[in-house]
């Protein structure tokens, strides 16, 4: 460790003198020969003359005797000398310092670089050893700031990242992350070696053995010292490990494959998460990185709208399949799961609450349900990215848990209203804190005893309804929700599918707490909201003919079909069937001229996500299309009324924006198939549906449409641009 420190400093141009003390003369000679040190010797006292910093790099149990000679000769060092160390345990070293100096001097800064190799000696000195590694410093309250800063600067100069923590925390953390793995490696190698004295068995050892046991080649003296020095913390981590091993042993003995898969899956994901941390891309960081990447679409004007397509799985159902699957008893197999960022965030959140989930792999996910009361407290806040659905549904579900939790999201989500769920949940007895104005993050107190309520929703929101029904699973008595207009009913249908009774009469649905969910297979149909972009593409393009396969046709989702039909679109439904309690069909659409209409207000909640695309249909319909009663569009991933109005203005489409809607004056292709509007550059404001709507608009534009800020298309529609190309459009994306 000391050799590598000297090598790192020299390699980075340190111009001061480095002297070393070591019991071996040949090591000192080698250090001088390699240019790592200027001088050295086996006796400490003369080497201390005028030094400004002393770094103790000796085995932990040798530390006290070295400290004694330092203390006896400290007068030879510079007056502001700083003493630090590289020992792997800190509690015992602090005790030694206090014994030797009668107190903890303000100039002593204990430290521990989390780096090293199984090799030791000057020959193993590596100037890169500390680069991108962490160094933990454990200053005391009265440590001199200047001393701390100098030790910090020393390690930063070697390329390390410096952290601070208390001595106690350091020893606990290191017992688990370093000392325990070393103990296991020493023990495994020794056990196997003793079983086979000729060590023949190692000839057949595979990569697993090599990877697991590399550290068993480490310095025995150093590690003996560490285990003796950090005895209590090591013993407690060993107890936890033995308990885990015992559980696995029992699962193997009884052939409990669910328990094995649950443990391995949790571990495998935790290991991958650790891997992403190592490469500095945690799920959250990756997500942020991705959404902060500027993705621009360039879509060429004109093109065709032809072909048979299957768009990805339904987003609302994908979220719910994971949520209910996790809370069910038994194993839920999901097909058609949307591998978009929103539903993946939900999946990840359940993993963080201890649920074993296999996949997704080509839309297949296997969820090992833990039952209504089997979730575990997550280690930190649950991050749900861009997804309002995840945040609101989680709020209900987490309000019923025994543990505290926190929900956070990306910048867009942070602006969205959560009072609409926090208020009724509070009325049920939950304790929820929001940021100012009822915005995320949400902090939810665990252990509340919830009571069912009758709630008259002030807005038609499936998310609010679903949130309350999920809280109702944990509440005493009945939870009843009345909706001012019908909203998507996937939660009710899926709960029934899992054998949980939910009733409905007219505009009110209700359930009673205390029943259980039983796992079963789920087949998620294609998302009608994603299909909409291709319905509109065909509806506005002369000569078009598109068939969309296996689309969910739930009556609470088909506002777009009703509205396009009223505008004169030529739609046909084939292969109509029911899959897992949800109606499904193949939708064929061919070009027919569209006319502007007054959109019936009762269709608004049934087409709430489809308006950005429907506005493009309106821009290609003869006359005026009028939308009212759609103020909810202002609180989606963006203010969709404003974002669409701004984009339509760029294209030169006449429109009037009002508080709860818009009038759009459109024109059809007409004779000679002349374009309906201009091209230009529009800003999607990071809203996936705005981006996709303007991409489709290019079919009828006179020149290229450039759409900015499109990264979030990946939240709901991975592969969108590829499908645009498939129908006969020309589009590309640029990332910056
Ligand atoms: C959704 C409900 C709708 C919709 C959202 C998904 C759901 O939101 O806009 O994309 O899965 O429950 P509201 O319920 O807030 O209208």
Boltz pocket constraint, residues with backbone or C-beta under 6 A from the ligand:
constraints:
  - pocket:
      binder: B
      contacts: [[A, 315], [A, 316], [A, 317], [A, 389], [A, 460], [A, 461], [A, 462], [A, 463], [A, 464], [A, 466], [A, 487], [A, 488], [A, 608], [A, 609], [A, 632]]
      max_distance: 6.0
